[in-house]
Amino acid sequence: MTPRPSGAGAVTVLIWVQHLLGSGHLERMRWVAEALAARGADVHFVSGGMPRPARMPRHVRLIQLPPVQVADARFNPLLDAAGRPLTDAFRRARTEALCAAYDAARPDVVLLETWPFGRRALGFELDPLLARIASSTPRPRVVVSVRDLLHVRADPARDAAIWRVARENVDEILVHGDPAFARLEDTFPPAADATVRVTYTGYVVAPNGPAAVVPADGRHEIVVAASSGDAGRELLAAAIAARAHSAHAALTWRVLVGPGVPETAFEALVIEGRHAGTIVERHRPDYRELVGKARVSVSQAGYNTIQDVLGARTPAVLVPFAAEGETEQAMRAARLGARGLAEVVDERDLAPPVLAAAIDRAALRGVAPPCPFATDGAERSAERIVAIGRRREAAAP
């Protein structure tokens, strides 16, 4: 797409993002990129995951690196687009493409999504990029973008090493959350020393939420969705079987299957749904509208999905993804459950009768209260990044 023209003195921002299983990281950075473009920034958006054309930002310069993906929630090994382990030649090609994008942009700000708190396996390309940044005159500001909650490693030595990298390379950390819900040090204790500036932006949400809150008597569906990857297939299957156990079986049950679920598995879910009287279809672009009209939303507890549900004020059942020791979704779901904002089912307890009981409890809640957290994160992130870029310009010789 042709980039939006930038005015004289526009701040130039290079964004690096790598999605692996789902597309939540890509979506969040898409909204930040579009908010930056709306402020007149010249945005160079470097994506390292599998292409998702419908989720790419508008009015920015798009740079697609040779794609990297993973097969499952172990996140190891990294694979190319054909599912093959990465070769040295592939790594060199990625590194050269990223550094070429940096040289072409000559950015005032480099925004790195998740790193160094995650994506450490991409160090083969990020270390050369950081070396190039360090040698640039004037040096661009380096900003890191993270979610409200990080994966807890319970390894103080590793956390200390990550924090050293942040202190040496990072000018500011943008936490896309509300400190009333979680602070960075809750999941990453070294951040409490405040040696790197931390700014809470509020939650980054889709720019166009539901136009109006649908009253309870206008909500006639149970809407079920999971990760856009293959990680939520068990939840989808359990939801199809749960209908027979629910007091709300007379409602329309709709199960949305992400693009990362293989076609054969999708067809199997469709057949199961047909037997259960449940609609099973691929994830739809009008998902937020569907959730806004749902009696109950059933999902995992990913960052983006939670914001869709809270914004629609739809009663929620959360089954947080917790495979391979993942902690982020379980912690988010537990905190929402403690505030009375969701029913929570542990993934280890997932069974159709258990899920049906949670759905029935959620349905009794009626329309949920307004989201109690700041949700203007895209705009506030863009405002802060532009301010950082202006500060860099002012400091340049």
MOVEN-V247792 format. One record per residue. N is the residue number from 1. RES is the residue in one small letter. PHI is phi in radians with two decimals (999 if undefined). PSI is psi in whole degrees, 0 to 359 (* if undefined). D_CENTER is the distance of its C-alpha to the mean C-alpha in whole Angstrom. Layout:
BEGIN
[[N:RES:PHI:PSI:D_CENTER] [N:RES:PHI:PSI:D_CENTER]]
END
This chain:
BEGIN
[[1:m:999:142:24] [2:t:-1.15:128:26] [3:p:-1.19:152:24] [4:r:-1.17:134:25] [5:p:-1.06:140:28] [6:s:-1.90:143:28] [7:g:-1.37:172:31] [8:a:-1.05:135:33] [9:g:1.38:10:31] [10:a:-1.13:142:28] [11:v:-1.30:134:25] [12:t:-1.79:129:23] [13:v:-2.20:129:20] [14:l:-1.84:123:19] [15:i:-1.88:129:15] [16:w:-1.98:126:14] [17:v:-2.45:141:11] [18:q:-2.30:109:11] [19:h:-1.70:149:8] [20:l:-2.14:295:11] [21:l:-1.56:297:11] [22:g:-1.68:200:8] [23:s:-2.21:16:6] [24:g:-1.06:319:3] [25:h:-1.08:317:4] [26:l:-1.13:315:7] [27:e:-1.05:314:6] [28:r:-1.08:315:5] [29:m:-1.23:331:8] [30:r:-1.03:314:10] [31:w:-1.22:324:11] [32:v:-1.15:317:12] [33:a:-1.06:317:14] [34:e:-1.17:323:16] [35:a:-1.15:323:16] [36:l:-1.12:314:18] [37:a:-1.06:323:20] [38:a:-1.13:336:21] [39:r:-1.57:6:23] [40:g:1.55:7:24] [41:a:-1.25:149:23] [42:d:-1.62:104:23] [43:v:-1.84:127:20] [44:h:-1.93:111:19] [45:f:-1.82:108:16] [46:v:-1.78:115:16] [47:s:-1.95:133:14] [48:g:-1.90:1:15] [49:g:-1.64:185:13] [50:m:-1.10:137:15] [51:p:-1.00:133:16] [52:r:-2.27:80:14] [53:p:-0.93:322:16] [54:a:-1.22:346:15] [55:r:-1.91:7:12] [56:m:-1.42:148:13] [57:p:-1.28:158:14] [58:r:-1.73:156:18] [59:h:1.12:31:21] [60:v:-2.36:166:19] [61:r:-1.50:121:21] [62:l:-1.72:129:19] [63:i:-2.17:113:19] [64:q:-1.70:115:18] [65:l:-1.30:160:19] [66:p:-0.91:121:21] [67:p:-1.18:146:18] [68:v:-2.12:140:17] [69:q:-2.49:178:15] [70:v:-2.29:161:16] [71:a:-1.50:329:18] [72:d:-2.76:188:17] [73:a:-1.24:357:15] [74:r:-1.31:343:18] [75:f:1.01:24:16] [76:n:-2.71:131:19] [77:p:-1.50:166:21] [78:l:-1.26:141:19] [79:l:-2.22:155:20] [80:d:-1.46:185:21] [81:a:-1.10:335:21] [82:a:-1.59:3:24] [83:g:1.47:18:23] [84:r:-1.76:147:25] [85:p:-1.01:148:25] [86:l:-1.19:140:24] [87:t:-1.76:167:28] [88:d:-1.08:322:29] [89:a:-1.11:321:29] [90:f:-1.10:315:26] [91:r:-1.06:319:25] [92:r:-1.10:318:27] [93:a:-1.11:318:26] [94:r:-1.09:314:23] [95:t:-1.08:315:24] [96:e:-1.11:320:26] [97:a:-1.16:320:24] [98:l:-1.17:314:22] [99:c:-1.15:326:25] [100:a:-1.15:322:26] [101:a:-1.13:321:23] [102:y:-1.14:314:24] [103:d:-1.08:320:28] [104:a:-1.21:324:27] [105:a:-1.34:321:25] [106:r:0.84:59:27] [107:p:-1.31:156:24] [108:d:-1.45:329:25] [109:v:-2.36:135:21] [110:v:-1.93:121:19] [111:l:-1.85:116:15] [112:l:-1.87:120:14] [113:e:-1.46:121:10] [114:t:1.40:313:10] [115:w:-1.06:142:14] [116:p:-1.59:9:16] [117:f:-1.35:349:14] [118:g:-2.82:183:13] [119:r:1.05:29:14] [120:r:-1.17:336:17] [121:a:-1.17:347:18] [122:l:-1.62:15:18] [123:g:-1.02:335:21] [124:f:-1.06:334:23] [125:e:-1.86:331:22] [126:l:-1.33:326:20] [127:d:-1.08:314:24] [128:p:-1.10:324:26] [129:l:-1.09:315:23] [130:l:-1.12:323:24] [131:a:-1.11:320:27] [132:r:-1.18:321:28] [133:i:-1.08:314:26] [134:a:-1.09:330:29] [135:s:-1.58:358:31] [136:s:-1.37:145:31] [137:t:-2.27:116:33] [138:p:-1.29:155:32] [139:r:-1.38:132:29] [140:p:-1.21:156:25] [141:r:-1.30:142:23] [142:v:-1.92:121:20] [143:v:-2.09:140:17] [144:v:-1.95:140:14] [145:s:-2.01:124:11] [146:v:-2.34:161:9] [147:r:-1.33:180:8] [148:d:-1.11:325:10] [149:l:-2.27:137:11] [150:l:-1.75:161:12] [151:h:-1.16:127:13] [152:v:-1.51:122:17] [153:r:-1.63:339:19] [154:a:0.96:37:23] [155:d:-2.32:89:24] [156:p:-0.98:325:25] [157:a:-1.16:319:27] [158:r:-1.20:320:24] [159:d:-1.07:319:22] [160:a:-1.10:321:25] [161:a:-1.15:319:25] [162:i:-1.11:320:21] [163:w:-1.18:327:22] [164:r:-1.11:317:25] [165:v:-1.06:317:23] [166:a:-1.11:316:21] [167:r:-1.10:326:24] [168:e:-1.42:336:26] [169:n:-2.16:342:23] [170:v:-1.94:133:21] [171:d:-1.55:328:22] [172:e:-2.79:148:20] [173:i:-2.01:123:16] [174:l:-1.70:117:14] [175:v:-1.73:116:12] [176:h:-1.48:70:10] [177:g:-2.81:186:12] [178:d:-2.02:125:16] [179:p:-1.08:343:18] [180:a:-1.21:339:20] [181:f:-1.70:314:17] [182:a:-2.79:145:16] [183:r:-1.93:155:18] [184:l:-0.98:319:16] [185:e:-1.19:347:20] [186:d:-1.11:324:19] [187:t:-1.98:352:17] [188:f:-2.47:84:18] [189:p:-0.94:324:22] [190:p:-1.02:336:23] [191:a:-1.11:345:21] [192:a:-1.13:342:24] [193:d:-1.36:351:27] [194:a:1.02:29:25] [195:t:-1.38:345:26] [196:v:-2.09:133:23] [197:r:-1.10:134:22] [198:v:-2.07:128:19] [199:t:-2.11:128:18] [200:y:-1.60:121:16] [201:t:-1.64:348:15] [202:g:1.50:170:14] [203:y:-1.32:140:11] [204:v:-1.56:116:9] [205:v:-2.16:166:10] [206:a:-1.04:138:11] [207:p:-1.15:336:15] [208:n:-2.10:92:17] [209:g:-1.45:189:17] [210:p:-1.07:139:20] [211:a:-1.16:324:23] [212:a:-2.64:153:25] [213:v:-1.34:125:24] [214:v:-1.38:129:26] [215:p:-1.16:163:29] [216:a:-1.02:322:29] [217:d:-1.32:356:32] [218:g:-1.80:11:30] [219:r:-1.93:114:27] [220:h:-2.18:13:28] [221:e:-2.27:150:25] [222:i:-1.76:119:23] [223:v:-1.92:125:20] [224:v:-2.08:131:18] [225:a:-2.58:157:15] [226:a:-2.41:190:13] [227:s:-0.90:148:10] [228:s:-1.18:345:11] [229:g:-1.50:201:12] [230:d:-1.69:6:15] [231:a:-1.30:344:14] [232:g:-1.87:18:15] [233:r:-1.09:323:19] [234:e:-1.12:322:21] [235:l:-1.10:316:19] [236:l:-1.08:317:20] [237:a:-1.14:318:23] [238:a:-1.12:323:24] [239:a:-1.17:321:23] [240:i:-1.06:315:26] [241:a:-1.29:337:28] [242:a:-1.22:336:28] [243:r:-0.96:319:29] [244:a:-1.13:340:33] [245:h:-1.73:358:32] [246:s:-1.70:147:31] [247:a:-1.24:351:33] [248:h:-1.96:32:31] [249:a:-1.15:339:32] [250:a:-1.31:344:33] [251:l:-1.27:166:30] [252:t:-1.34:128:28] [253:w:-1.86:127:26] [254:r:-2.20:122:23] [255:v:-1.96:122:21] [256:l:-1.83:125:18] [257:v:-1.85:127:17] [258:g:-1.19:159:14] [259:p:-1.16:341:16] [260:g:-1.40:352:15] [261:v:-1.38:125:18] [262:p:-1.00:153:21] [263:e:-1.04:321:24] [264:t:-1.13:320:26] [265:a:-1.19:323:24] [266:f:-1.08:314:23] [267:e:-1.08:323:27] [268:a:-1.12:320:28] [269:l:-1.16:322:25] [270:v:-1.05:316:27] [271:i:-1.12:316:30] [272:e:-1.05:317:29] [273:g:-1.11:320:28] [274:r:-1.07:319:31] [275:h:-1.17:329:33] [276:a:-1.63:359:32] [277:g:1.28:27:32] [278:t:-1.98:138:28] [279:i:-1.34:125:26] [280:v:-2.15:122:24] [281:e:-2.57:166:22] [282:r:-1.17:154:19] [283:h:-0.93:136:16] [284:r:-1.89:149:17] [285:p:-1.15:341:16] [286:d:-1.67:29:18] [287:y:-0.95:315:16] [288:r:-1.09:323:15] [289:e:-1.14:319:19] [290:l:-1.08:315:20] [291:v:-1.10:323:18] [292:g:-1.14:341:20] [293:k:-1.90:6:23] [294:a:-1.47:146:22] [295:r:-1.22:320:25] [296:v:-2.52:140:22] [297:s:-1.83:131:18] [298:v:-2.02:126:18] [299:s:-2.79:177:14] [300:q:-1.35:196:12] [301:a:-2.14:41:11] [302:g:-1.20:155:7] [303:y:-0.94:306:6] [304:n:-1.19:318:6] [305:t:-1.09:319:9] [306:i:-1.03:318:10] [307:q:-1.17:324:10] [308:d:-1.06:316:12] [309:v:-1.24:314:14] [310:l:-1.10:321:15] [311:g:-1.14:326:16] [312:a:-1.44:351:18] [313:r:1.00:40:20] [314:t:-1.67:130:20] [315:p:-0.95:138:21] [316:a:-2.14:142:19] [317:v:-2.02:124:19] [318:l:-1.97:131:16] [319:v:-2.12:86:17] [320:p:-1.14:139:14] [321:f:-1.19:125:14] [322:a:-2.40:15:16] [323:a:-1.19:155:17] [324:e:0.96:34:18] [325:g:1.33:12:18] [326:e:-1.13:137:15] [327:t:-2.04:339:15] [328:e:-1.05:308:12] [329:q:-1.18:322:11] [330:a:-1.08:319:15] [331:m:-1.18:318:15] [332:r:-1.10:315:13] [333:a:-1.11:318:15] [334:a:-1.08:319:18] [335:r:-1.19:322:18] [336:l:-1.21:320:17] [337:g:-1.09:319:20] [338:a:-1.12:334:23] [339:r:-1.55:2:22] [340:g:1.32:21:23] [341:l:-1.73:0:20] [342:a:-2.90:154:19] [343:e:-1.59:138:21] [344:v:-2.11:131:20] [345:v:-2.07:123:21] [346:d:-1.15:136:21] [347:e:-0.97:327:20] [348:r:-1.22:339:23] [349:d:-1.75:7:25] [350:l:-1.14:118:24] [351:a:-2.66:150:27] [352:p:-0.91:313:28] [353:p:-1.12:323:30] [354:v:-1.14:315:28] [355:l:-1.14:319:25] [356:a:-1.08:319:27] [357:a:-1.10:320:29] [358:a:-1.15:320:25] [359:i:-1.09:317:25] [360:d:-1.12:320:28] [361:r:-1.13:318:28] [362:a:-1.11:320:25] [363:a:-1.09:330:27] [364:l:-1.22:344:30] [365:r:-1.25:335:27] [366:g:1.28:197:28] [367:v:-1.10:133:25] [368:a:-1.30:160:23] [369:p:-1.20:163:24] [370:p:-1.02:149:22] [371:c:-1.02:126:18] [372:p:-1.51:5:20] [373:f:-2.00:155:17] [374:a:-1.13:133:17] [375:t:-2.23:25:14] [376:d:-1.84:38:15] [377:g:-1.14:326:13] [378:a:-1.13:312:13] [379:e:-1.15:317:17] [380:r:-1.22:327:17] [381:s:-1.12:313:15] [382:a:-1.08:318:17] [383:e:-1.06:317:20] [384:r:-1.21:318:20] [385:i:-1.11:317:19] [386:v:-1.08:319:22] [387:a:-1.10:320:24] [388:i:-1.13:318:23] [389:g:-1.11:321:24] [390:r:-1.12:322:28] [391:r:-1.13:322:28] [392:r:-1.14:318:28] [393:e:-1.08:319:31] [394:a:-1.15:330:33] [395:a:-1.48:347:33] [396:a:-1.18:142:34] [397:p:-1.19:*:38]]
END
